[in-house]
């Protein structure tokens, strides 16, 4: 089986302005690098469908979904929060971002793909049950994890969030659901200024200081996350795959490199091989230095492919 690569041309239409870092060029940079690295033809290419209303309501309040749908502009740009905007294409794009993650679950659990990478926009891990924030409208990885639990009747899934920002929205959604283990590494103190005081046993937050390099990151991951994942024995793993911890990315102040993302991916794959039949759905989150993003995603995907 191959790695499925799920995306859609509409992801390029969600545009929050020339100065906004979460821009369509992010996906073009990934596409260009996959071609340059000669990985593109190894992937099983799939189009992201739109999420259903029922799938969204597993993780978002109905009033919030209704409000987003009602607010979607027919022209111009609507500001949902200081960082998160919608244009006339954004609602359909956000639906496909969440729908692509759900499709990844279905492909993997049907045995049609060994694992999947969902190259989507907008990202999702800051979207809470009731609010858009941090570039995120719907929480894509949360929608996918809930789908695995409720539609496919899995009992335990784990989300490994290696974006440089805390996955506060995912934590908000699954705070009281012990079927989901969330493991989040992030720069702290830094946006969204949360996660350092979490006490829930199924939420493993690892705040790290500015300047964290690959050596320090790997030690923190090895010490704090891997034993908890092993004890939890998830039946499926999800990646909130953010690459804004790269040392070339000025969105934050980590010092990770492509080799570190390969190492992270290898660790997740090893846990998945032992407990989950290798089943992984990886969903794009952050990463804003375009060259570094393309190289890092290519490294991540090459590792998922096993080539």
C-alpha positions as CSV (number, residue, x, y, z in Angstrom):
1,X,0.0,0.0,0.0
2,X,1.0,3.6,-0.6
3,X,0.8,6.8,1.2
4,X,-2.3,8.7,0.2
5,X,-1.9,12.4,-0.5
6,X,-5.1,14.3,0.0
7,X,-5.6,17.8,-1.2
8,X,-7.9,19.9,-3.4
9,X,-7.4,22.9,-5.8
10,X,-9.9,24.9,-3.7
11,X,-7.3,25.1,-0.9
12,X,-5.6,27.8,-3.0
13,X,-8.7,30.0,-3.0
14,X,-8.7,30.7,0.7
15,X,-6.7,33.9,0.7
16,X,-6.4,36.3,3.7
17,X,-4.3,38.9,1.9
18,X,-0.8,39.4,0.6
19,X,0.7,40.0,4.0
20,X,-0.8,37.1,5.7
21,X,1.6,34.2,6.4
22,X,-1.0,31.5,6.0
23,X,-1.1,31.9,2.3
24,X,-1.8,29.7,-0.8
25,X,1.9,29.7,-1.6
26,X,2.4,27.3,1.2
27,X,0.8,24.5,-0.7
28,X,2.6,25.4,-3.9
29,X,5.9,25.2,-2.0
30,X,5.0,21.7,-0.9
31,X,3.9,20.6,-4.3
32,X,7.1,22.0,-5.9
33,X,9.3,20.3,-3.4
34,X,7.6,16.9,-3.8
35,X,8.2,17.2,-7.5
36,X,11.8,18.2,-7.0
37,X,12.4,15.3,-4.6
38,X,10.8,12.9,-7.1
39,X,8.2,11.9,-4.5
40,X,5.1,13.1,-6.2
41,X,4.6,10.0,-8.4
42,X,5.0,7.7,-5.4
43,X,1.9,9.1,-3.8
44,X,-1.7,8.0,-4.1
45,X,-3.4,11.3,-5.0
46,X,-6.9,11.9,-3.7
47,X,-9.2,14.9,-3.7
48,X,-10.6,16.1,-0.4
49,X,-14.4,15.9,-0.1
50,X,-16.4,18.3,1.9
51,X,-17.1,17.4,5.5
52,X,-20.7,16.7,6.5
53,X,-22.6,18.8,9.0
54,X,-22.9,15.7,11.3
55,X,-19.1,15.2,11.2
56,X,-18.5,18.8,12.3
57,X,-21.0,18.5,15.2
58,X,-18.9,15.7,16.8
59,X,-16.4,18.4,17.8
60,X,-18.0,21.8,17.3
61,X,-21.1,23.3,18.9
62,X,-24.0,23.6,16.5
63,X,-24.3,27.3,17.3
64,X,-20.7,27.8,16.2
65,X,-21.1,25.9,12.9
66,X,-24.3,27.8,12.2
67,X,-22.6,31.1,12.9
68,X,-19.7,30.4,10.6
69,X,-22.0,29.3,7.8
70,X,-24.2,32.4,8.3
71,X,-21.2,34.8,8.4
72,X,-19.5,33.5,5.3
73,X,-19.1,36.6,3.0
74,X,-20.2,36.7,-0.6
75,X,-17.6,39.4,-1.3
76,X,-14.7,41.0,0.5
77,X,-13.1,39.6,3.6
78,X,-14.6,38.9,7.0
79,X,-12.4,39.1,10.1
80,X,-13.3,36.3,12.6
81,X,-10.5,37.2,15.0
82,X,-7.3,39.4,14.7
83,X,-5.5,36.6,12.7
84,X,-8.3,34.6,11.1
85,X,-10.3,35.8,8.0
86,X,-12.8,34.4,5.6
87,X,-13.2,35.3,1.9
88,X,-16.1,34.0,-0.3
89,X,-14.2,30.7,-0.8
90,X,-13.2,30.1,2.8
91,X,-16.2,28.2,4.0
92,X,-16.0,25.6,1.3
93,X,-12.3,25.4,1.7
94,X,-12.6,24.9,5.5
95,X,-15.2,22.2,4.9
96,X,-12.8,20.4,2.5
97,X,-9.9,20.7,4.9
98,X,-11.9,18.9,7.6
99,X,-13.4,16.5,5.0
100,X,-9.9,15.6,3.7
101,X,-8.9,14.6,7.2
102,X,-12.0,12.4,7.5
103,X,-11.3,10.9,4.1
104,X,-7.8,10.0,5.3
105,X,-9.3,8.0,8.2
106,X,-11.6,6.2,5.9
107,X,-8.8,5.3,3.4
108,X,-6.5,4.0,6.1
109,X,-9.2,2.0,8.0
110,X,-10.4,0.5,4.8
111,X,-6.9,-0.7,3.9
112,X,-6.7,1.4,0.8
113,X,-3.7,3.4,2.1
114,X,-0.9,2.6,4.6
115,X,-1.0,6.1,5.9
116,X,-2.1,9.5,4.6
117,X,-0.9,13.1,4.5
118,X,-3.6,15.8,4.2
119,X,-2.2,18.9,2.5
120,X,-5.0,21.3,3.5
121,X,-5.7,24.9,4.3
122,X,-6.8,26.5,6.6
123,X,-5.1,24.7,9.4
124,X,-7.2,23.6,12.4
125,X,-5.6,22.9,15.8
126,X,-6.4,26.3,17.3
127,X,-10.1,26.1,16.5
128,X,-11.9,25.3,19.8
129,X,-15.4,23.8,20.2
130,X,-16.9,27.3,19.9
131,X,-14.4,29.7,18.4
132,X,-12.2,30.3,15.3
133,X,-8.7,31.5,16.1
134,X,-5.0,31.4,15.0
135,X,-5.8,31.0,11.3
136,X,-8.1,28.1,12.1
137,X,-11.9,27.7,11.3
138,X,-12.7,24.0,11.9
139,X,-10.4,21.7,13.8
140,X,-9.5,19.3,11.1
141,X,-7.6,16.7,13.1
142,X,-10.2,16.7,15.8
143,X,-13.0,16.1,13.3
144,X,-10.9,13.2,11.9
145,X,-10.1,11.7,15.3
146,X,-13.8,11.8,16.4
147,X,-14.7,10.2,13.1
148,X,-12.4,7.3,13.8
149,X,-13.9,6.8,17.3
150,X,-17.6,7.3,16.5
151,X,-17.9,6.0,12.9
152,X,-15.3,3.3,13.0
153,X,-15.8,2.4,16.7
154,X,-12.1,2.6,17.7
155,X,-11.6,2.8,21.4
156,X,-8.3,4.8,21.7
157,X,-6.6,7.2,19.3
158,X,-3.7,9.5,19.9
159,X,-2.9,12.9,18.3
160,X,0.7,14.0,18.3
161,X,0.9,17.8,17.7
162,X,4.4,18.9,16.8
163,X,3.5,22.4,15.6
164,X,5.5,25.1,17.4
165,X,2.2,26.5,18.9
166,X,0.2,24.7,21.5
167,X,-2.8,22.8,20.1
168,X,-5.2,24.6,22.4
169,X,-8.3,23.9,20.3
170,X,-7.7,20.2,20.2
171,X,-7.2,20.2,23.9
172,X,-10.4,22.2,24.4
173,X,-12.4,19.6,22.3
174,X,-11.0,16.4,23.9
175,X,-10.2,17.7,27.4
176,X,-12.9,15.4,28.9
177,X,-12.6,12.5,26.4
178,X,-10.2,9.8,27.7
179,X,-10.4,7.9,24.4
180,X,-8.1,10.6,22.9
181,X,-4.5,11.1,24.0
182,X,-3.2,14.5,22.9
183,X,0.6,15.0,23.0
184,X,1.6,18.5,22.1
185,X,5.1,20.0,22.1
186,X,5.2,23.8,21.8
187,X,7.2,26.9,22.5
188,X,6.2,28.5,25.8
189,X,5.5,31.2,26.7
190,X,4.2,31.9,23.3
191,X,0.9,32.1,21.4
192,X,-1.8,31.0,22.3
193,X,-0.3,31.2,25.9
194,X,-1.9,27.9,27.1
195,X,-1.1,24.3,27.9
196,X,1.6,24.7,30.5
197,X,-0.8,24.0,33.4
198,X,-2.8,21.1,32.0
199,X,-3.4,18.3,34.5
200,X,-5.5,15.8,32.6
201,X,-3.8,12.3,32.4
202,X,-4.7,11.9,28.7
203,X,-3.3,15.3,27.7
204,X,0.5,15.4,27.5
205,X,1.7,18.9,27.1
206,X,5.4,19.6,26.7
207,X,6.2,23.3,26.9
208,X,9.7,24.1,25.7
209,X,11.6,27.4,25.7
210,X,12.6,29.6,22.8
211,X,15.8,28.4,21.3
212,X,15.0,24.7,21.7
213,X,17.1,22.9,19.1
214,X,16.8,19.4,17.7
215,X,18.8,17.7,20.5
216,X,16.8,19.2,23.3
217,X,13.5,18.6,21.4
218,X,14.3,14.9,20.8
219,X,15.2,14.4,24.5
220,X,11.9,16.1,25.6
221,X,9.9,14.0,23.1
222,X,11.7,10.8,24.1
223,X,11.2,11.4,27.8
224,X,7.8,12.9,28.0
225,X,5.8,11.6,25.0
226,X,7.0,8.2,23.9
227,X,6.4,6.4,27.3
228,X,2.9,7.8,27.5
229,X,2.0,6.8,24.0
230,X,3.3,3.3,24.6
231,X,1.2,2.9,27.8
232,X,-1.9,4.3,26.0
233,X,-1.5,1.8,23.1
234,X,-3.5,3.8,20.5
235,X,-5.3,2.0,17.8
236,X,-4.7,4.9,15.3
237,X,-2.3,7.9,15.4
238,X,-2.9,11.4,14.1
239,X,-0.3,14.0,13.4
240,X,-1.0,17.7,13.8
241,X,1.9,18.3,11.5
242,X,3.2,21.8,12.0
243,X,6.6,22.7,10.6
244,X,6.9,26.2,12.0
245,X,9.5,25.0,14.5
246,X,12.0,24.9,11.7
247,X,15.0,27.2,12.4
248,X,14.3,29.2,9.2
249,X,10.8,30.0,10.2
250,X,10.5,33.3,12.0
251,X,7.0,32.6,13.3
252,X,8.7,31.3,16.4
253,X,12.1,30.6,17.9
254,X,12.8,26.9,17.7
255,X,15.8,25.4,15.9
256,X,14.5,22.2,14.3
257,X,15.7,20.9,10.9
258,X,14.4,18.4,8.4
259,X,16.3,15.6,10.1
260,X,14.3,16.3,13.3
261,X,11.0,16.0,11.4
262,X,12.3,12.7,10.0
263,X,13.1,11.5,13.6
264,X,9.7,12.6,14.9
265,X,7.9,10.8,12.1
266,X,10.0,7.7,12.7
267,X,9.0,7.6,16.4
268,X,5.3,8.0,15.6
269,X,5.5,5.3,12.9
270,X,7.2,3.0,15.4
271,X,4.4,3.4,17.9
272,X,1.8,3.0,15.2
273,X,3.5,-0.2,14.0
274,X,3.5,-1.7,17.6
275,X,-0.1,-0.8,18.5
276,X,-2.1,0.5,15.5
277,X,-1.2,-1.7,12.5
278,X,0.8,1.3,11.2
279,X,-2.3,3.4,10.8
280,X,-1.4,7.2,10.7
281,X,-3.3,10.2,9.4
282,X,-1.1,13.3,9.2
283,X,-2.8,16.7,8.8
284,X,-0.9,19.9,7.8
285,X,-0.9,22.7,10.4
286,X,1.7,25.5,10.5
287,X,4.9,26.2,8.6
288,X,5.4,29.6,7.0
289,X,9.0,29.8,5.7
290,X,8.2,28.4,2.3
291,X,11.4,26.7,1.4
292,X,11.7,25.2,4.8
293,X,8.1,24.1,4.8
294,X,8.5,22.3,1.4
295,X,11.7,20.6,2.5
296,X,10.2,19.5,5.8
297,X,7.0,18.2,4.5
298,X,8.9,16.3,1.8
299,X,11.1,14.8,4.5
300,X,8.0,13.8,6.6
301,X,6.2,12.3,3.6
302,X,9.3,10.4,2.4
303,X,9.5,8.8,5.9
304,X,5.8,7.9,5.8
305,X,6.4,6.3,2.3
306,X,9.4,4.3,3.6
307,X,11.5,5.2,0.6
